[in-house]
């Protein structure tokens, strides 16, 4: 069975196979900015905040290797299932 067929079959077992597993919101980014810059962050413009958003997206795209994260998570999952 091809991987796509397996995914389709497994998806039928879930109520919502499109459920978001993890997300980062602008509010999360704003909290990080506030922690770093404190009151100075109040001087930031909308353009500054959107630039921070764009840089965060670029950083995730460059550094985030989903396959590695999936492998780590599934290793833990296998371990827990075997207990």
PyMOL Python script that loads the backbone (N, CA, C, O; Angstrom):
from pymol import cmd

cmd.read_pdbstr("""\
ATOM      1  N   UNK A   1       0.851  -1.176   0.000  1.00  0.00           N
ATOM      2  CA  UNK A   1       0.000   0.000   0.000  1.00  0.00           C
ATOM      3  C   UNK A   1       0.898   1.242   0.000  1.00  0.00           C
ATOM      4  O   UNK A   1       1.865   1.312   0.759  1.00  0.00           O
ATOM      5  N   UNK A   2       0.586   2.190  -0.828  1.00  0.00           N
ATOM      6  CA  UNK A   2       1.370   3.424  -0.929  1.00  0.00           C
ATOM      7  C   UNK A   2       1.140   4.303   0.306  1.00  0.00           C
ATOM      8  O   UNK A   2       0.072   4.246   0.915  1.00  0.00           O
ATOM      9  N   UNK A   3       2.141   5.119   0.679  1.00  0.00           N
ATOM     10  CA  UNK A   3       1.987   5.981   1.856  1.00  0.00           C
ATOM     11  C   UNK A   3       0.729   6.847   1.817  1.00  0.00           C
ATOM     12  O   UNK A   3       0.073   7.007   2.847  1.00  0.00           O
ATOM     13  N   UNK A   4       0.376   7.407   0.669  1.00  0.00           N
ATOM     14  CA  UNK A   4      -0.834   8.235   0.578  1.00  0.00           C
ATOM     15  C   UNK A   4      -2.099   7.430   0.888  1.00  0.00           C
ATOM     16  O   UNK A   4      -3.032   7.938   1.510  1.00  0.00           O
ATOM     17  N   UNK A   5      -2.117   6.186   0.454  1.00  0.00           N
ATOM     18  CA  UNK A   5      -3.269   5.330   0.742  1.00  0.00           C
ATOM     19  C   UNK A   5      -3.354   5.008   2.230  1.00  0.00           C
ATOM     20  O   UNK A   5      -4.442   4.953   2.802  1.00  0.00           O
ATOM     21  N   UNK A   6      -2.204   4.800   2.844  1.00  0.00           N
ATOM     22  CA  UNK A   6      -2.167   4.538   4.288  1.00  0.00           C
ATOM     23  C   UNK A   6      -2.679   5.753   5.047  1.00  0.00           C
ATOM     24  O   UNK A   6      -3.476   5.620   5.977  1.00  0.00           O
ATOM     25  N   UNK A   7      -2.221   6.940   4.651  1.00  0.00           N
ATOM     26  CA  UNK A   7      -2.666   8.174   5.305  1.00  0.00           C
ATOM     27  C   UNK A   7      -4.176   8.336   5.160  1.00  0.00           C
ATOM     28  O   UNK A   7      -4.855   8.705   6.119  1.00  0.00           O
ATOM     29  N   UNK A   8      -4.696   8.068   3.990  1.00  0.00           N
ATOM     30  CA  UNK A   8      -6.141   8.172   3.768  1.00  0.00           C
ATOM     31  C   UNK A   8      -6.895   7.209   4.670  1.00  0.00           C
ATOM     32  O   UNK A   8      -7.910   7.576   5.263  1.00  0.00           O
ATOM     33  N   UNK A   9      -6.406   5.981   4.778  1.00  0.00           N
ATOM     34  CA  UNK A   9      -7.052   4.974   5.621  1.00  0.00           C
ATOM     35  C   UNK A   9      -7.001   5.384   7.092  1.00  0.00           C
ATOM     36  O   UNK A   9      -8.007   5.291   7.796  1.00  0.00           O
ATOM     37  N   UNK A  10      -5.842   5.834   7.555  1.00  0.00           N
ATOM     38  CA  UNK A  10      -5.711   6.261   8.947  1.00  0.00           C
ATOM     39  C   UNK A  10      -6.553   7.499   9.232  1.00  0.00           C
ATOM     40  O   UNK A  10      -7.099   7.639  10.327  1.00  0.00           O
ATOM     41  N   UNK A  11      -6.661   8.386   8.267  1.00  0.00           N
ATOM     42  CA  UNK A  11      -7.444   9.612   8.443  1.00  0.00           C
ATOM     43  C   UNK A  11      -8.906   9.318   8.748  1.00  0.00           C
ATOM     44  O   UNK A  11      -9.570  10.073   9.459  1.00  0.00           O
ATOM     45  N   UNK A  12      -9.388   8.231   8.210  1.00  0.00           N
ATOM     46  CA  UNK A  12     -10.790   7.854   8.434  1.00  0.00           C
ATOM     47  C   UNK A  12     -11.064   7.484   9.893  1.00  0.00           C
ATOM     48  O   UNK A  12     -12.218   7.467  10.323  1.00  0.00           O
ATOM     49  N   UNK A  13     -10.016   7.191  10.651  1.00  0.00           N
ATOM     50  CA  UNK A  13     -10.168   6.823  12.061  1.00  0.00           C
ATOM     51  C   UNK A  13     -10.312   8.042  12.969  1.00  0.00           C
ATOM     52  O   UNK A  13     -10.639   7.902  14.147  1.00  0.00           O
ATOM     53  N   UNK A  14     -10.071   9.224  12.434  1.00  0.00           N
ATOM     54  CA  UNK A  14     -10.099  10.452  13.226  1.00  0.00           C
ATOM     55  C   UNK A  14     -11.303  11.305  12.890  1.00  0.00           C
ATOM     56  O   UNK A  14     -11.775  11.319  11.753  1.00  0.00           O
ATOM     57  N   UNK A  15     -11.798  12.019  13.895  1.00  0.00           N
ATOM     58  CA  UNK A  15     -12.904  12.941  13.645  1.00  0.00           C
ATOM     59  C   UNK A  15     -12.455  14.105  12.775  1.00  0.00           C
ATOM     60  O   UNK A  15     -13.185  14.541  11.884  1.00  0.00           O
ATOM     61  N   UNK A  16     -11.246  14.609  13.037  1.00  0.00           N
ATOM     62  CA  UNK A  16     -10.740  15.760  12.286  1.00  0.00           C
ATOM     63  C   UNK A  16      -9.262  15.559  11.953  1.00  0.00           C
ATOM     64  O   UNK A  16      -8.397  15.986  12.718  1.00  0.00           O
ATOM     65  N   UNK A  17      -8.963  14.922  10.832  1.00  0.00           N
ATOM     66  CA  UNK A  17      -7.567  14.697  10.481  1.00  0.00           C
ATOM     67  C   UNK A  17      -6.824  15.974  10.092  1.00  0.00           C
ATOM     68  O   UNK A  17      -5.609  15.943   9.892  1.00  0.00           O
ATOM     69  N   UNK A  18      -7.536  17.095   9.981  1.00  0.00           N
ATOM     70  CA  UNK A  18      -6.867  18.362   9.658  1.00  0.00           C
ATOM     71  C   UNK A  18      -6.571  19.180  10.920  1.00  0.00           C
ATOM     72  O   UNK A  18      -6.143  20.331  10.827  1.00  0.00           O
ATOM     73  N   UNK A  19      -6.796  18.593  12.092  1.00  0.00           N
ATOM     74  CA  UNK A  19      -6.550  19.280  13.361  1.00  0.00           C
ATOM     75  C   UNK A  19      -5.121  19.810  13.418  1.00  0.00           C
ATOM     76  O   UNK A  19      -4.174  19.104  13.068  1.00  0.00           O
ATOM     77  N   UNK A  20      -4.973  21.050  13.858  1.00  0.00           N
ATOM     78  CA  UNK A  20      -3.643  21.648  14.029  1.00  0.00           C
ATOM     79  C   UNK A  20      -3.027  21.039  15.278  1.00  0.00           C
ATOM     80  O   UNK A  20      -3.652  21.027  16.338  1.00  0.00           O
ATOM     81  N   UNK A  21      -1.815  20.539  15.161  1.00  0.00           N
ATOM     82  CA  UNK A  21      -1.134  19.896  16.277  1.00  0.00           C
ATOM     83  C   UNK A  21      -0.343  20.917  17.088  1.00  0.00           C
ATOM     84  O   UNK A  21      -0.279  20.818  18.314  1.00  0.00           O
ATOM     85  N   UNK A  22       0.250  21.878  16.428  1.00  0.00           N
ATOM     86  CA  UNK A  22       1.014  22.914  17.116  1.00  0.00           C
ATOM     87  C   UNK A  22       0.980  24.170  16.266  1.00  0.00           C
ATOM     88  O   UNK A  22       1.051  24.108  15.039  1.00  0.00           O
ATOM     89  N   UNK A  23       0.873  25.297  16.922  1.00  0.00           N
ATOM     90  CA  UNK A  23       0.836  26.561  16.183  1.00  0.00           C
ATOM     91  C   UNK A  23       1.494  27.657  17.003  1.00  0.00           C
ATOM     92  O   UNK A  23       1.497  27.620  18.234  1.00  0.00           O
ATOM     93  N   UNK A  24       2.042  28.619  16.306  1.00  0.00           N
ATOM     94  CA  UNK A  24       2.593  29.822  16.921  1.00  0.00           C
ATOM     95  C   UNK A  24       1.775  30.988  16.391  1.00  0.00           C
ATOM     96  O   UNK A  24       1.609  31.142  15.181  1.00  0.00           O
ATOM     97  N   UNK A  25       1.272  31.795  17.289  1.00  0.00           N
ATOM     98  CA  UNK A  25       0.448  32.926  16.886  1.00  0.00           C
ATOM     99  C   UNK A  25       1.242  34.226  16.978  1.00  0.00           C
ATOM    100  O   UNK A  25       2.331  34.275  17.551  1.00  0.00           O
ATOM    101  N   UNK A  26       0.675  35.257  16.409  1.00  0.00           N
ATOM    102  CA  UNK A  26       1.287  36.585  16.542  1.00  0.00           C
ATOM    103  C   UNK A  26       1.360  36.977  18.017  1.00  0.00           C
ATOM    104  O   UNK A  26       2.318  37.624  18.441  1.00  0.00           O
ATOM    105  N   UNK A  27       0.363  36.591  18.790  1.00  0.00           N
ATOM    106  CA  UNK A  27       0.394  36.914  20.224  1.00  0.00           C
ATOM    107  C   UNK A  27       1.604  36.270  20.899  1.00  0.00           C
ATOM    108  O   UNK A  27       2.219  36.880  21.774  1.00  0.00           O
ATOM    109  N   UNK A  28       1.950  35.045  20.502  1.00  0.00           N
ATOM    110  CA  UNK A  28       3.155  34.396  21.039  1.00  0.00           C
ATOM    111  C   UNK A  28       4.392  35.211  20.692  1.00  0.00           C
ATOM    112  O   UNK A  28       5.278  35.401  21.525  1.00  0.00           O
ATOM    113  N   UNK A  29       4.443  35.689  19.451  1.00  0.00           N
ATOM    114  CA  UNK A  29       5.571  36.509  19.018  1.00  0.00           C
ATOM    115  C   UNK A  29       5.613  37.824  19.791  1.00  0.00           C
ATOM    116  O   UNK A  29       6.684  38.270  20.203  1.00  0.00           O
ATOM    117  N   UNK A  30       4.450  38.446  19.987  1.00  0.00           N
ATOM    118  CA  UNK A  30       4.395  39.698  20.746  1.00  0.00           C
ATOM    119  C   UNK A  30       4.881  39.492  22.179  1.00  0.00           C
ATOM    120  O   UNK A  30       5.570  40.350  22.733  1.00  0.00           O
ATOM    121  N   UNK A  31       4.529  38.373  22.770  1.00  0.00           N
ATOM    122  CA  UNK A  31       4.997  38.070  24.127  1.00  0.00           C
ATOM    123  C   UNK A  31       6.519  37.933  24.157  1.00  0.00           C
ATOM    124  O   UNK A  31       7.165  38.398  25.097  1.00  0.00           O
ATOM    125  N   UNK A  32       7.094  37.298  23.135  1.00  0.00           N
ATOM    126  CA  UNK A  32       8.554  37.160  23.065  1.00  0.00           C
ATOM    127  C   UNK A  32       9.213  38.526  22.897  1.00  0.00           C
ATOM    128  O   UNK A  32      10.246  38.803  23.506  1.00  0.00           O
ATOM    129  N   UNK A  33       8.615  39.371  22.075  1.00  0.00           N
ATOM    130  CA  UNK A  33       9.143  40.730  21.882  1.00  0.00           C
ATOM    131  C   UNK A  33       9.073  41.504  23.197  1.00  0.00           C
ATOM    132  O   UNK A  33      10.035  42.173  23.574  1.00  0.00           O
ATOM    133  N   UNK A  34       7.950  41.417  23.892  1.00  0.00           N
ATOM    134  CA  UNK A  34       7.780  42.131  25.159  1.00  0.00           C
ATOM    135  C   UNK A  34       8.787  41.654  26.210  1.00  0.00           C
ATOM    136  O   UNK A  34       9.318  42.460  26.974  1.00  0.00           O
ATOM    137  N   UNK A  35       9.047  40.345  26.247  1.00  0.00           N
ATOM    138  CA  UNK A  35      10.051  39.818  27.186  1.00  0.00           C
ATOM    139  C   UNK A  35      11.434  40.361  26.869  1.00  0.00           C
ATOM    140  O   UNK A  35      12.208  40.681  27.771  1.00  0.00           O
ATOM    141  N   UNK A  36      11.738  40.461  25.588  1.00  0.00           N
ATOM    142  CA  UNK A  36      13.065  40.904  25.179  1.00  0.00           C
ATOM    143  C   UNK A  36      13.241  42.411  25.333  1.00  0.00           C
ATOM    144  O   UNK A  36      14.241  42.867  25.887  1.00  0.00           O
ATOM    145  N   UNK A  37      12.275  43.181  24.844  1.00  0.00           N
ATOM    146  CA  UNK A  37      12.432  44.636  24.790  1.00  0.00           C
ATOM    147  C   UNK A  37      11.742  45.377  25.940  1.00  0.00           C
ATOM    148  O   UNK A  37      11.990  46.565  26.152  1.00  0.00           O
ATOM    149  N   UNK A  38      10.888  44.684  26.671  1.00  0.00           N
ATOM    150  CA  UNK A  38      10.118  45.285  27.753  1.00  0.00           C
ATOM    151  C   UNK A  38       9.392  46.546  27.280  1.00  0.00           C
ATOM    152  O   UNK A  38       8.759  46.522  26.224  1.00  0.00           O
ATOM    153  N   UNK A  39       9.468  47.650  28.036  1.00  0.00           N
ATOM    154  CA  UNK A  39       8.720  48.865  27.680  1.00  0.00           C
ATOM    155  C   UNK A  39       9.140  49.451  26.337  1.00  0.00           C
ATOM    156  O   UNK A  39       8.343  50.116  25.676  1.00  0.00           O
ATOM    157  N   UNK A  40      10.368  49.215  25.935  1.00  0.00           N
ATOM    158  CA  UNK A  40      10.841  49.713  24.636  1.00  0.00           C
ATOM    159  C   UNK A  40       9.973  49.172  23.490  1.00  0.00           C
ATOM    160  O   UNK A  40       9.850  49.805  22.441  1.00  0.00           O
ATOM    161  N   UNK A  41       9.381  48.006  23.702  1.00  0.00           N
ATOM    162  CA  UNK A  41       8.550  47.408  22.652  1.00  0.00           C
ATOM    163  C   UNK A  41       7.317  48.261  22.336  1.00  0.00           C
ATOM    164  O   UNK A  41       6.745  48.146  21.252  1.00  0.00           O
ATOM    165  N   UNK A  42       6.911  49.109  23.272  1.00  0.00           N
ATOM    166  CA  UNK A  42       5.748  49.964  23.032  1.00  0.00           C
ATOM    167  C   UNK A  42       5.992  50.993  21.939  1.00  0.00           C
ATOM    168  O   UNK A  42       5.041  51.579  21.421  1.00  0.00           O
ATOM    169  N   UNK A  43       7.242  51.219  21.582  1.00  0.00           N
ATOM    170  CA  UNK A  43       7.592  52.176  20.531  1.00  0.00           C
ATOM    171  C   UNK A  43       7.568  51.549  19.138  1.00  0.00           C
ATOM    172  O   UNK A  43       7.727  52.252  18.140  1.00  0.00           O
ATOM    173  N   UNK A  44       7.373  50.241  19.063  1.00  0.00           N
ATOM    174  CA  UNK A  44       7.403  49.550  17.775  1.00  0.00           C
ATOM    175  C   UNK A  44       6.189  49.926  16.929  1.00  0.00           C
ATOM    176  O   UNK A  44       5.093  50.148  17.443  1.00  0.00           O
ATOM    177  N   UNK A  45       6.412  49.989  15.640  1.00  0.00           N
ATOM    178  CA  UNK A  45       5.333  50.279  14.696  1.00  0.00           C
ATOM    179  C   UNK A  45       4.727  48.980  14.186  1.00  0.00           C
ATOM    180  O   UNK A  45       5.259  47.894  14.418  1.00  0.00           O
ATOM    181  N   UNK A  46       3.620  49.112  13.499  1.00  0.00           N
ATOM    182  CA  UNK A  46       3.018  47.948  12.851  1.00  0.00           C
ATOM    183  C   UNK A  46       4.003  47.313  11.883  1.00  0.00           C
ATOM    184  O   UNK A  46       4.108  46.089  11.810  1.00  0.00           O
ATOM    185  N   UNK A  47       4.728  48.148  11.138  1.00  0.00           N
ATOM    186  CA  UNK A  47       5.729  47.617  10.201  1.00  0.00           C
ATOM    187  C   UNK A  47       6.811  46.836  10.934  1.00  0.00           C
ATOM    188  O   UNK A  47       7.260  45.802  10.440  1.00  0.00           O
ATOM    189  N   UNK A  48       7.241  47.311  12.105  1.00  0.00           N
ATOM    190  CA  UNK A  48       8.232  46.581  12.905  1.00  0.00           C
ATOM    191  C   UNK A  48       7.704  45.202  13.288  1.00  0.00           C
ATOM    192  O   UNK A  48       8.418  44.204  13.199  1.00  0.00           O
ATOM    193  N   UNK A  49       6.446  45.162  13.714  1.00  0.00           N
ATOM    194  CA  UNK A  49       5.853  43.894  14.145  1.00  0.00           C
ATOM    195  C   UNK A  49       5.684  42.929  12.978  1.00  0.00           C
ATOM    196  O   UNK A  49       5.907  41.727  13.122  1.00  0.00           O
ATOM    197  N   UNK A  50       5.293  43.453  11.832  1.00  0.00           N
ATOM    198  CA  UNK A  50       5.145  42.593  10.656  1.00  0.00           C
ATOM    199  C   UNK A  50       6.500  42.098  10.165  1.00  0.00           C
ATOM    200  O   UNK A  50       6.606  40.980   9.660  1.00  0.00           O
ATOM    201  N   UNK A  51       7.526  42.914  10.306  1.00  0.00           N
ATOM    202  CA  UNK A  51       8.876  42.471   9.956  1.00  0.00           C
ATOM    203  C   UNK A  51       9.321  41.344  10.887  1.00  0.00           C
ATOM    204  O   UNK A  51       9.929  40.371  10.442  1.00  0.00           O
ATOM    205  N   UNK A  52       9.019  41.476  12.176  1.00  0.00           N
ATOM    206  CA  UNK A  52       9.348  40.403  13.124  1.00  0.00           C
ATOM    207  C   UNK A  52       8.620  39.115  12.732  1.00  0.00           C
ATOM    208  O   UNK A  52       9.194  38.027  12.788  1.00  0.00           O
ATOM    209  N   UNK A  53       7.352  39.248  12.337  1.00  0.00           N
ATOM    210  CA  UNK A  53       6.582  38.084  11.872  1.00  0.00           C
ATOM    211  C   UNK A  53       7.246  37.430  10.665  1.00  0.00           C
ATOM    212  O   UNK A  53       7.387  36.209  10.606  1.00  0.00           O
ATOM    213  N   UNK A  54       7.650  38.254   9.708  1.00  0.00           N
ATOM    214  CA  UNK A  54       8.285  37.721   8.502  1.00  0.00           C
ATOM    215  C   UNK A  54       9.607  37.026   8.829  1.00  0.00           C
ATOM    216  O   UNK A  54       9.931  35.988   8.252  1.00  0.00           O
ATOM    217  N   UNK A  55      10.360  37.603   9.751  1.00  0.00           N
ATOM    218  CA  UNK A  55      11.635  36.987  10.147  1.00  0.00           C
ATOM    219  C   UNK A  55      11.398  35.666  10.874  1.00  0.00           C
ATOM    220  O   UNK A  55      12.149  34.709  10.688  1.00  0.00           O
ATOM    221  N   UNK A  56      10.360  35.614  11.698  1.00  0.00           N
ATOM    222  CA  UNK A  56      10.034  34.368  12.389  1.00  0.00           C
ATOM    223  C   UNK A  56       9.656  33.286  11.386  1.00  0.00           C
ATOM    224  O   UNK A  56      10.108  32.146  11.493  1.00  0.00           O
ATOM    225  N   UNK A  57       8.828  33.645  10.414  1.00  0.00           N
ATOM    226  CA  UNK A  57       8.461  32.686   9.363  1.00  0.00           C
ATOM    227  C   UNK A  57       9.696  32.182   8.622  1.00  0.00           C
ATOM    228  O   UNK A  57       9.837  30.984   8.375  1.00  0.00           O
ATOM    229  N   UNK A  58      10.590  33.106   8.270  1.00  0.00           N
ATOM    230  CA  UNK A  58      11.804  32.715   7.546  1.00  0.00           C
ATOM    231  C   UNK A  58      12.676  31.809   8.408  1.00  0.00           C
ATOM    232  O   UNK A  58      13.260  30.847   7.910  1.00  0.00           O
ATOM    233  N   UNK A  59      12.764  32.116   9.693  1.00  0.00           N
ATOM    234  CA  UNK A  59      13.579  31.301  10.602  1.00  0.00           C
ATOM    235  C   UNK A  59      13.008  29.898  10.728  1.00  0.00           C
ATOM    236  O   UNK A  59      13.743  28.913  10.668  1.00  0.00           O
ATOM    237  N   UNK A  60      11.684  29.812  10.905  1.00  0.00           N
ATOM    238  CA  UNK A  60      11.060  28.490  10.958  1.00  0.00           C
ATOM    239  C   UNK A  60      11.315  27.729   9.659  1.00  0.00           C
ATOM    240  O   UNK A  60      11.635  26.540   9.685  1.00  0.00           O
ATOM    241  N   UNK A  61      11.177  28.400   8.548  1.00  0.00           N
ATOM    242  CA  UNK A  61      11.393  27.748   7.266  1.00  0.00           C
ATOM    243  C   UNK A  61      12.822  27.263   7.089  1.00  0.00           C
ATOM    244  O   UNK A  61      13.063  26.238   6.452  1.00  0.00           O
ATOM    245  N   UNK A  62      13.752  27.990   7.647  1.00  0.00           N
ATOM    246  CA  UNK A  62      15.163  27.646   7.479  1.00  0.00           C
ATOM    247  C   UNK A  62      15.631  26.591   8.482  1.00  0.00           C
ATOM    248  O   UNK A  62      16.373  25.677   8.121  1.00  0.00           O
ATOM    249  N   UNK A  63      15.205  26.714   9.728  1.00  0.00           N
ATOM    250  CA  UNK A  63      15.742  25.861  10.795  1.00  0.00           C
ATOM    251  C   UNK A  63      14.864  24.694  11.185  1.00  0.00           C
ATOM    252  O   UNK A  63      15.355  23.712  11.743  1.00  0.00           O
ATOM    253  N   UNK A  64      13.589  24.778  10.907  1.00  0.00           N
ATOM    254  CA  UNK A  64      12.680  23.741  11.361  1.00  0.00           C
ATOM    255  C   UNK A  64      12.661  22.580  10.372  1.00  0.00           C
ATOM    256  O   UNK A  64      12.232  22.728   9.228  1.00  0.00           O
ATOM    257  N   UNK A  65      13.121  21.457  10.821  1.00  0.00           N
ATOM    258  CA  UNK A  65      13.089  20.242  10.009  1.00  0.00           C
ATOM    259  C   UNK A  65      11.994  19.344  10.581  1.00  0.00           C
ATOM    260  O   UNK A  65      12.205  18.642  11.570  1.00  0.00           O
ATOM    261  N   UNK A  66      10.832  19.376   9.950  1.00  0.00           N
ATOM    262  CA  UNK A  66       9.706  18.626  10.466  1.00  0.00           C
ATOM    263  C   UNK A  66      10.002  17.137  10.568  1.00  0.00           C
ATOM    264  O   UNK A  66       9.540  16.473  11.495  1.00  0.00           O
ATOM    265  N   UNK A  67      10.765  16.613   9.624  1.00  0.00           N
ATOM    266  CA  UNK A  67      11.058  15.173   9.655  1.00  0.00           C
ATOM    267  C   UNK A  67      11.800  14.797  10.932  1.00  0.00           C
ATOM    268  O   UNK A  67      11.506  13.770  11.544  1.00  0.00           O
ATOM    269  N   UNK A  68      12.756  15.621  11.334  1.00  0.00           N
ATOM    270  CA  UNK A  68      13.500  15.343  12.561  1.00  0.00           C
ATOM    271  C   UNK A  68      12.580  15.400  13.779  1.00  0.00           C
ATOM    272  O   UNK A  68      12.675  14.563  14.677  1.00  0.00           O
ATOM    273  N   UNK A  69      11.689  16.395  13.803  1.00  0.00           N
ATOM    274  CA  UNK A  69      10.746  16.501  14.919  1.00  0.00           C
ATOM    275  C   UNK A  69       9.779  15.325  14.942  1.00  0.00           C
ATOM    276  O   UNK A  69       9.480  14.785  16.007  1.00  0.00           O
ATOM    277  N   UNK A  70       9.293  14.928  13.777  1.00  0.00           N
ATOM    278  CA  UNK A  70       8.418  13.759  13.718  1.00  0.00           C
ATOM    279  C   UNK A  70       9.155  12.516  14.214  1.00  0.00           C
ATOM    280  O   UNK A  70       8.589  11.724  14.968  1.00  0.00           O
ATOM    281  N   UNK A  71      10.403  12.336  13.801  1.00  0.00           N
ATOM    282  CA  UNK A  71      11.185  11.180  14.245  1.00  0.00           C
ATOM    283  C   UNK A  71      11.358  11.176  15.762  1.00  0.00           C
ATOM    284  O   UNK A  71      11.202  10.133  16.398  1.00  0.00           O
ATOM    285  N   UNK A  72      11.679  12.330  16.347  1.00  0.00           N
ATOM    286  CA  UNK A  72      11.828  12.415  17.805  1.00  0.00           C
ATOM    287  C   UNK A  72      10.522  12.088  18.512  1.00  0.00           C
ATOM    288  O   UNK A  72      10.502  11.323  19.476  1.00  0.00           O
ATOM    289  N   UNK A  73       9.437  12.670  18.028  1.00  0.00           N
ATOM    290  CA  UNK A  73       8.129  12.435  18.650  1.00  0.00           C
ATOM    291  C   UNK A  73       7.718  10.968  18.518  1.00  0.00           C
ATOM    292  O   UNK A  73       7.203  10.375  19.466  1.00  0.00           O
ATOM    293  N   UNK A  74       7.945  10.393  17.350  1.00  0.00           N
ATOM    294  CA  UNK A  74       7.537   8.998  17.146  1.00  0.00           C
ATOM    295  C   UNK A  74       8.421   8.035  17.923  1.00  0.00           C
ATOM    296  O   UNK A  74       7.957   6.965  18.317  1.00  0.00           O
ATOM    297  N   UNK A  75       9.683   8.386  18.155  1.00  0.00           N
ATOM    298  CA  UNK A  75      10.538   7.570  19.023  1.00  0.00           C
ATOM    299  C   UNK A  75       9.964   7.536  20.436  1.00  0.00           C
ATOM    300  O   UNK A  75       9.895   6.475  21.057  1.00  0.00           O
ATOM    301  N   UNK A  76       9.553   8.698  20.944  1.00  0.00           N
ATOM    302  CA  UNK A  76       8.930   8.772  22.264  1.00  0.00           C
ATOM    303  C   UNK A  76       7.624   7.994  22.288  1.00  0.00           C
ATOM    304  O   UNK A  76       7.334   7.274  23.244  1.00  0.00           O
ATOM    305  N   UNK A  77       6.845   8.144  21.236  1.00  0.00           N
ATOM    306  CA  UNK A  77       5.556   7.461  21.122  1.00  0.00           C
ATOM    307  C   UNK A  77       5.758   5.945  21.157  1.00  0.00           C
ATOM    308  O   UNK A  77       5.043   5.232  21.861  1.00  0.00           O
ATOM    309  N   UNK A  78       6.748   5.458  20.381  1.00  0.00           N
ATOM    310  CA  UNK A  78       7.035   4.025  20.379  1.00  0.00           C
ATOM    311  C   UNK A  78       7.428   3.538  21.769  1.00  0.00           C
ATOM    312  O   UNK A  78       6.999   2.472  22.210  1.00  0.00           O
ATOM    313  N   UNK A  79       8.246   4.328  22.450  1.00  0.00           N
ATOM    314  CA  UNK A  79       8.684   3.962  23.791  1.00  0.00           C
ATOM    315  C   UNK A  79       7.494   3.880  24.755  1.00  0.00           C
ATOM    316  O   UNK A  79       7.371   2.915  25.509  1.00  0.00           O
ATOM    317  N   UNK A  80       6.642   4.868  24.731  1.00  0.00           N
ATOM    318  CA  UNK A  80       5.475   4.889  25.621  1.00  0.00           C
ATOM    319  C   UNK A  80       4.528   3.731  25.301  1.00  0.00           C
ATOM    320  O   UNK A  80       3.975   3.103  26.204  1.00  0.00           O
ATOM    321  N   UNK A  81       4.350   3.460  24.025  1.00  0.00           N
ATOM    322  CA  UNK A  81       3.452   2.361  23.633  1.00  0.00           C
ATOM    323  C   UNK A  81       3.975   1.008  24.084  1.00  0.00           C
ATOM    324  O   UNK A  81       3.194   0.088  24.328  1.00  0.00           O
ATOM    325  N   UNK A  82       5.287   0.881  24.196  1.00  0.00           N
ATOM    326  CA  UNK A  82       5.878  -0.413  24.566  1.00  0.00           C
ATOM    327  C   UNK A  82       5.914  -0.654  26.071  1.00  0.00           C
ATOM    328  O   UNK A  82       6.239  -1.753  26.519  1.00  0.00           O
ATOM    329  N   UNK A  83       5.581   0.374  26.850  1.00  0.00           N
ATOM    330  CA  UNK A  83       5.604   0.222  28.326  1.00  0.00           C
ATOM    331  C   UNK A  83       4.439  -0.591  28.821  1.00  0.00           C
ATOM    332  O   UNK A  83       4.308  -0.812  30.025  1.00  0.00           O
TER     333      UNK A  83
END
""", "prot")
cmd.dss("prot")
cmd.show_as("cartoon", "prot")
cmd.util.cbc("prot")
cmd.orient("prot")
